[in-house]
Amino acid sequence: LAGAPGMLKRVSEANIPLEDAPHSRFVLFREPDGLREHVAVVIGQPEAQQGPVPLRMHSACLTGDLFGSLRCDCGEQLRNAVADIQGMGGGVLLYLAQEGRGIGLANKLRAYTLQDSGLDTVDADQVLGFGDDERQYAVAVDMLNALSIHQVQLLTNNPLKMAALREGGIEVVSRQALYGSVTDHNHRYLSAKANRAGHFLDDVLESRGH
């Protein structure tokens, strides 16, 4: 990740009412090289809460978030996270510019084509020369520090996110699962995330099997 920790610039912010969270504020952060921008969606008034702040770290997924692609569950996870955080009394969703687990949109499309020939999501990334997960979460730690959030309840199925926040000095008090729907189109992708990358998806995959 470009730039040293603490180098993110808080650029601008505005109130943006969302369908599932009418009292939301978007806070834009930019990396020092100016190439990436990340958004903190502050739902309600988490700074007024006692105890850990509900938090979702969501990596941008153009195909899923915007177009509702059936190849992943990202768009559904995004909207579920906003609704869940609102239901928990407010919190923060970090929308991170980390398309395709950090490999970018061009390479994600290449990986999809490889998956169509039979590879799973992890193997396809490796064929393209990438590791299992190229994301770096120092930027999330910087954003949380800028928002004066040091204790969180993390909405995730990904153990790497929990570890990365703890390494960055953020206290992860608890974890809450966050699922989208398992479909014929995304079942193989979700199974690979569980079996190859250790994501906590057993409950939702088992329910699909019944």
JOPECOR-V469247 format. One record per residue. N is the residue number from 1. RES is the residue in one small letter. PSI is psi as a letter, one per 30 degrees, with the letter a starting at -180 (* if undefined). OMEGA is omega in whole degrees, -180 to 180 (none if undefined). BURIAL is 1 if it has 9 or more other ideal C-beta (glycine too) atoms within 8 Angstrom, else 0. Layout:
n: <N & N>
res: <RES & RES>
psi: <PSI & PSI>
omega: <OMEGA & OMEGA>
burial: <BURIAL & BURIAL>
This chain:
n: <1 & 2 & 3 & 4 & 5 & 6 & 7 & 8 & 9 & 10 & 11 & 12 & 13 & 14 & 15 & 16 & 17 & 18 & 19 & 20 & 21 & 22 & 23 & 24 & 25 & 26 & 27 & 28 & 29 & 30 & 31 & 32 & 33 & 34 & 35 & 36 & 37 & 38 & 39 & 40 & 41 & 42 & 43 & 44 & 45 & 46 & 47 & 48 & 49 & 50 & 51 & 52 & 53 & 54 & 55 & 56 & 57 & 58 & 59 & 60 & 61 & 62 & 63 & 64 & 65 & 66 & 67 & 68 & 69 & 70 & 71 & 72 & 73 & 74 & 75 & 76 & 77 & 78 & 79 & 80 & 81 & 82 & 83 & 84 & 85 & 86 & 87 & 88 & 89 & 90 & 91 & 92 & 93 & 94 & 95 & 96 & 97 & 98 & 99 & 100 & 101 & 102 & 103 & 104 & 105 & 106 & 107 & 108 & 109 & 110 & 111 & 112 & 113 & 114 & 115 & 116 & 117 & 118 & 119 & 120 & 121 & 122 & 123 & 124 & 125 & 126 & 127 & 128 & 129 & 130 & 131 & 132 & 133 & 134 & 135 & 136 & 137 & 138 & 139 & 140 & 141 & 142 & 143 & 144 & 145 & 146 & 147 & 148 & 149 & 150 & 151 & 152 & 153 & 154 & 155 & 156 & 157 & 158 & 159 & 160 & 161 & 162 & 163 & 164 & 165 & 166 & 167 & 168 & 169 & 170 & 171 & 172 & 173 & 174 & 175 & 176 & 177 & 178 & 179 & 180 & 181 & 182 & 183 & 184 & 185 & 186 & 187 & 188 & 189 & 190 & 191 & 192 & 193 & 194 & 195 & 196 & 197 & 198 & 199 & 200 & 201 & 202 & 203 & 204 & 205 & 206 & 207 & 208 & 209 & 210>
res: <l & a & g & a & p & g & m & l & k & r & v & s & e & a & n & i & p & l & e & d & a & p & h & s & r & f & v & l & f & r & e & p & d & g & l & r & e & h & v & a & v & v & i & g & q & p & e & a & q & q & g & p & v & p & l & r & m & h & s & a & c & l & t & g & d & l & f & g & s & l & r & c & d & c & g & e & q & l & r & n & a & v & a & d & i & q & g & m & g & g & g & v & l & l & y & l & a & q & e & g & r & g & i & g & l & a & n & k & l & r & a & y & t & l & q & d & s & g & l & d & t & v & d & a & d & q & v & l & g & f & g & d & d & e & r & q & y & a & v & a & v & d & m & l & n & a & l & s & i & h & q & v & q & l & l & t & n & n & p & l & k & m & a & a & l & r & e & g & g & i & e & v & v & s & r & q & a & l & y & g & s & v & t & d & h & n & h & r & y & l & s & a & k & a & n & r & a & g & h & f & l & d & d & v & l & e & s & r & g & h>
psi: <k & k & k & l & k & g & f & k & k & j & e & l & l & l & k & j & k & l & e & f & i & f & i & k & k & k & j & k & k & k & l & e & f & g & e & k & k & k & k & j & j & j & k & b & i & f & f & f & k & k & a & k & k & k & k & k & j & k & k & k & j & e & e & e & e & e & f & h & k & f & f & l & g & e & e & e & e & e & e & e & e & e & e & e & e & e & f & g & g & l & a & k & k & j & j & k & i & h & k & h & h & f & f & l & e & e & f & e & e & e & e & e & e & e & e & f & g & f & l & l & e & e & e & e & e & e & e & f & g & l & a & e & j & g & k & k & g & e & e & e & e & e & e & e & e & f & g & h & k & f & k & l & j & k & j & l & g & j & f & e & e & e & e & e & e & e & f & g & g & k & j & j & e & l & k & k & l & j & l & a & k & k & l & e & e & g & e & e & e & e & e & e & e & e & e & f & g & g & k & i & g & e & e & e & e & e & f & e & f & *>
omega: <-178 & 175 & 178 & 177 & -180 & -177 & 178 & 178 & 175 & -166 & -175 & 178 & 180 & 173 & 180 & 179 & 179 & -177 & -178 & -178 & -172 & 180 & -178 & 179 & 177 & 178 & -176 & 175 & 179 & 177 & -174 & -179 & 177 & -174 & -177 & 174 & -179 & -176 & 169 & 175 & -177 & -174 & -177 & -180 & -177 & -179 & 180 & -177 & 170 & 177 & -173 & -179 & 174 & -174 & 170 & 172 & -174 & 177 & -177 & 178 & -177 & -174 & -177 & -174 & -172 & -173 & 179 & 178 & 179 & -178 & -180 & 179 & -171 & -178 & 179 & 177 & -179 & -177 & 176 & -179 & 179 & -180 & -179 & -179 & 176 & -180 & 179 & 176 & 179 & -179 & -174 & 169 & 176 & 180 & -169 & -179 & -176 & -177 & 175 & -175 & 173 & -177 & 178 & -175 & -178 & -180 & 176 & 179 & 176 & -180 & 178 & 180 & 176 & 179 & 179 & 178 & 173 & -179 & 173 & -172 & -180 & 180 & -179 & 178 & -179 & 177 & 179 & 176 & -179 & 175 & -179 & -176 & -175 & -176 & 173 & -174 & 177 & -179 & 178 & 178 & 178 & -179 & 180 & 177 & 179 & 179 & -180 & 177 & -175 & -177 & -172 & 166 & -168 & 175 & -177 & 169 & -169 & -179 & 179 & -180 & 178 & -178 & -177 & 179 & -180 & 177 & -180 & 176 & 176 & -180 & 176 & -174 & -179 & 179 & 174 & 179 & 178 & -174 & 161 & 179 & 173 & -178 & 176 & -176 & -173 & -175 & -178 & 178 & -179 & 177 & 178 & 178 & -180 & -171 & -176 & -175 & 172 & 179 & -177 & -175 & -174 & -175 & -176 & 179 & 179 & -179 & 178 & -176 & -177 & none>
burial: <0 & 0 & 1 & 0 & 0 & 0 & 1 & 1 & 0 & 0 & 0 & 0 & 0 & 0 & 0 & 0 & 0 & 1 & 0 & 0 & 1 & 0 & 1 & 1 & 1 & 1 & 1 & 1 & 1 & 1 & 1 & 1 & 0 & 0 & 0 & 1 & 1 & 1 & 1 & 1 & 1 & 1 & 1 & 1 & 0 & 1 & 0 & 0 & 1 & 0 & 0 & 1 & 1 & 1 & 1 & 1 & 1 & 1 & 1 & 1 & 1 & 1 & 1 & 1 & 1 & 0 & 0 & 0 & 1 & 0 & 1 & 1 & 1 & 1 & 1 & 1 & 1 & 1 & 1 & 1 & 1 & 1 & 1 & 1 & 1 & 1 & 0 & 1 & 0 & 1 & 1 & 1 & 1 & 1 & 1 & 1 & 0 & 1 & 1 & 1 & 1 & 1 & 1 & 0 & 0 & 0 & 1 & 1 & 0 & 1 & 1 & 1 & 0 & 1 & 1 & 0 & 0 & 0 & 1 & 1 & 1 & 1 & 1 & 1 & 1 & 1 & 0 & 1 & 0 & 1 & 0 & 0 & 0 & 1 & 1 & 0 & 1 & 1 & 1 & 1 & 1 & 1 & 1 & 1 & 1 & 1 & 1 & 0 & 1 & 0 & 1 & 1 & 1 & 1 & 1 & 1 & 1 & 1 & 0 & 1 & 1 & 1 & 0 & 1 & 1 & 1 & 0 & 1 & 0 & 1 & 0 & 1 & 0 & 0 & 1 & 1 & 1 & 1 & 1 & 1 & 0 & 1 & 0 & 0 & 0 & 1 & 1 & 0 & 1 & 1 & 1 & 1 & 1 & 1 & 0 & 1 & 1 & 0 & 1 & 1 & 1 & 0 & 0 & 1 & 1 & 0 & 0 & 0 & 0 & 0>
